[in-house]
Amino acid sequence: MLLSSVSEKYSSFSFLRGTQFQQGCTVIVTDSFYLELLDNMYDGIYFLDRDRRMTFWNKGAEKIAGYRSDEVIGSRCCNNILVHVDKDGANLCEGKCPVAKVLQEGEQVEAEVFLHHKDGYRVPVLVRIMAIRDDEGDIIGGVEIFRDNSEKVVAIDIIEDLKKQVFIDLLTGMPNRRYLEKIILGKLNELERYDWPFALLFLDIDHFKQINDRYGHDTGDMTLQMVAKSLTHCSRSFDTVGRWGGEEFVGVIANVDPDQLRLIGERYRIMVENSVLTESPETIRTTISIGATLARKKDTLESLVKRADAMMYRSKLAGRNCITLDEPDIQSASLSLS
């Protein structure tokens, strides 16, 4: 069925004709009423026939896309008019067209895409596409409603930037102390309510002051970045490792017993020990000292971090480049093996 004009199209759809009854009153609703209603909506709205040719284009669509109604009516939606692309720049008209999907399957589709404005630039829009059916239920066309999504996109970008500033360490790209504290408090709550175990690793770069004093702060920063990447890349997907401050790092390790905790800490230690900074004037290697402890139900954020920090200092006293586990945790592991 080819819908060649707006008037023909509207006379074909039962939902655009008839009489509306509300609270005992009769309100006569005509086709012109619907046309005026659609034209005065802020959202862009256009209708297509089975061949994806546009048969109606409202004023909202003109404002968002820049094209006048007479420039698009009769054209196919993919003929260098809207040419929707996704966030990766993939042309949706060349294989993943949401309109074609609706016309073929009849299911409503929603998507965030970027349409082509008449002036050449891309506009982020939120689209909703629905099938139009005749009295027999056969699909005879479709309608797309689209809304300028620019403010949302800008708002999301701003929020993401703020999140990075608030929760991300800018030098290393790792979670910062504020984010780590938030995670630890959440884990303590889970431990109290559900008995979900977790542990804390406190890691400190050995002789970091000497690196700064000898090679300068730029090299010190590169050393921090190297250690951060080594820790991140060897972490499990459900653990969180971040920079606590200075040359200190903290790992929040989920669902572990003492033996598993020691193995994870050892993996961190070995990976850092085998990391090499070659961008500096001299080849630089470094090591870390680690303190480890399992969280306990009566722990607070402060008590847990303090205990892990104390274990880290024991590793320093033991000669550095090693891991020290809290003694009650060692005893608990020994009991479980006996």
N, C-alpha and C positions, 0 to 999 in steps of 0.2 A: 504494500500500500504506500504510495508516494504522497507525502503531505506537502503540497506545493505552495500553500499559503497559510498564513496564520489563521485566517477566518475558517478555511476548510478544516484545519487541524482542530480548532476549538469546537467546531460543530460535530466533530467525530468522537469527542470524549464525553461520556455521560456525566463525569464528575464536574464538567464545566457548564452544565445546563440544569434547568429545573427550578424547583421552588424549595426553599428552606423553611422548615417549621421550627419555631422556638418559643416555648412558654405560651402556647396558644395563639401566637401571632404569626401571620403569614408574611414572609419577606420575599419579594420577587428578586431573584438573582439572575442577571442576564450575562451573556458572553462578554459584553463590553465592560461590565463590572469586573470580571475576572482579569481581563486584559489590563485594565487600569490598576487593579490590585497588584498584579505581577510586575507591572512596569514601575511601580513606586516602592518596591522592596529594595532594601539596601544590598541584599545578596544578588550576585549574578545568577541568572537563570536562562538556560536555553534548552530548546526541544530539538530532538533529532528523529528522523525516520529510520526505517530498517537499514537504509544504505548509509547511515551516519551523516546525512545531510541536514544542516541546520534549518529549522522551520520557524523558530521564534528566538528572539534575542532581546532581553529586556534592558532597561536603562541602567540597572545595577551592573550588568555585564559590560555595558559601554564604559562605565566609570572605572571599573577594575582593569579591563583589558585594553581599553583605548579604541576599540573598533566600534564603528556605528552599525546599527542594525542592517542597513542596506549594503554594508561591506561584507557581511557574513551570511545572510540568508541565502540559501541555495548552495552554499559551499559545504564541503565535507570538513569535519572538525580537525582532521589531520593535515589539511592542505595548507601548510605554512601559516596557520592562523594561531591556534592556541599551542599546539605541539607540546603537550605536557611532558615534562621530564621529572625524574625522581631526584632525591637529594644527591645521588651519585652522578647525575647528569645523563642517565640512561633515557633514551627516547621511548616513551611509553607507547607511542603510536606505531612502533615498529615491532610489536610482539606482545607487549603486556598492557595493551590498551584497556583501561577499566570500563570504558563505554562498550567496547566490543564484548567484554566479558558479561556485562549486564544484558546486552541484547541477545546473547547466546544462551545464557543460563537463567536469566530472570531474577537473580538475587541482588539485593541492594549492596552497593559497594561504597565504602568511605576511604579516603586516602588524603595524605598531605603531599601535594605536588607543586611544581613550579610551572606556571603558564607563561607563554610568550606574549609580552605586551607589544602593542603596535609600534611603539618607539624602540623596540629591540631588546629591552632589558627583561629580566625574569621577575615574576611576582609570585611569592609563596602563597598558595591558596589551600584551603581545606575544602575538598569536593565531596559531594554525596550524589550518587547516580542511582536512579531507579528506573525500572522498566514501566512502560505504559502498555496496557493491554486493552483489547476490544471486548465486546460483550461476551465473546466465546472464550475469553481468557488467553487468546493468542497475543504474543508480543508484537506490537505494531510500531514501537519507537521507544525513546527513552528521554528522560529529563535529567539534566545536571544542574545542581545548585552549588555554587562556589562562593566562598567568602575570603576576602583578603586576610591573609594570615601573617602579614608583616609585623604587626605589633606583637603577636605571640612569639614569632621567631626572634625578634629583638629582645623581648622579655626573657625568653629562654636563654639566649646568649648572655644577657646581663646576669641572670641567676647563676649560670654555669661559671662565669667569670668570678662572681662573688663567692661561690662555693670554693673555687680554686684558691682565692685569696684567703678564705677563712680556714679551709681544711687541708690545703696542699702546701708543702714546703717548696718554695719557689726554686731553691737551688737544686734540689735532688728530684723534684717531682713526686716525692713520696707523701703519704699522709703525714700531717704534722702532729704536734703534741695535742692540740685541741681535739683533733679527730680521734687520735688514739685514746684519749681520756673518755670520749664519748663511747667508743667501742668497748673499752674495759668496763665501764659502768653498765652497759647493756649485757655483757657477759656475766657480770656479777649478779645481775637480776635473774638471768636464765639459770645460773647455778643455784640460786636461792629457791626459785620456783619449780624448776624441772630437774634439778640435779645434773645439769649438763656440764661436764668438767671442762676446764680450760686451764692454760698455764701462761706464765709470762716469762719472756726472755729479755734480759737487759744486756745490751751489747755496747762495748766501748772500744774505739780504735786505739790500739797500743801506740804509744810514743807519737801521738798526733802533733803535739806542740813542737817536737823536734822537726817534723816535716814542714810545718809552717815557718819555723825560725830559719831553717836551712834553705828551703826552696821558695819561700814566699807564699802569700795567701792564695794566689791564683792556683798554684800547684796544690795547696791544701784543699781548695774547693774542688779541684778535679779528683783528688783522692776521695773526698766525701761522695762525689758522684759515682766513682768507680765502685766503692763499697756498697752504695745504695742499689746500684744496678745488680751487683752480685747477689745481694740479699733478696731483691725482688724476684730475680729470675729463678732462684732455687726454692722459692716459697710455694707451699701448697695453695691451691686456689681459694680455700676457705679460711686461710690464716691471713692476718693483717700485720704487715711490718712497716714501720715508719720511723721518721727521724724525731727523736725526743728533744734534741737540742744540742748545739755544738757538735761534738764527735760521738754523741750517744744515740743509739737506736733502740727501739723496743719492738718485740714481736709478741703478738697476741695469738696464742696457739690453741686451736680448738680440739676438743675431744681427744685428749692424750693421757697416757699413764706416764709414770716417771721414766721408764725405759724408752718409750717413744719420744719423750721430751728430750732426753739426752741425745738420741740419734738425730733429731731435727736440729738441735743446737750444734752438734758436731758437723752436720752438713753445712750449716752457715759458716762455721769456723773454717772448714776445709776450703770452701769456695772462695772466701775472702783471702785466705792464705795463698791461694793459687791465682789470685788476680794480680795483674801487672799493669802499671801505668807507664806507657811509653811515649806519651805526648809531651812530657816534661824534658828538660835538658838531660836528666839522668833517668834510668829505669828505676821505678819506685815500687816496692812491695810493702805490704803492711799486714798486720794481723789484728784480731779482735779478742778481747776477753769477755766472757759471757757469764751472767748469773741467771739461774733458772729456778723457778718455783711453781708449784701447782697452787691454784687459787683455792681458798677455803671459804666455807659458808659465812664465817664471821668477818671476812676480810672487807676492808674499805678500799677505795682506790689508793689512798695514801699508804695503808699498811702493806698492800700487795706490791706496789712499786718500791717501797722502802726495802722490803725483804729481797726482792730480785736485785736491787741495787747493791745491797750488802753482799749477796752471793757473787756479784760481779767483782767487787773489791777483793774478795777472797781469791778469785782467779788472778787478779793482779799480783797479790802477795805470793801466789803459788808459781809465779814466773811468767805470767801472761800467756796469751795464745792457748787458752784452755777454757773449759766450761765447769762450773761448780753448781751442783744441785743442792737444794735445801735439804738438810739432814733428815727432817721428818719424812720427806718424800723418798729419800733413799731407804729409810727404815720401812716405809710402806711397801716399797718395791721388793725388799728382802722378804717381808712377811708373805707377800703374794706368791713368792717363788718357793717358800718352804711348805 
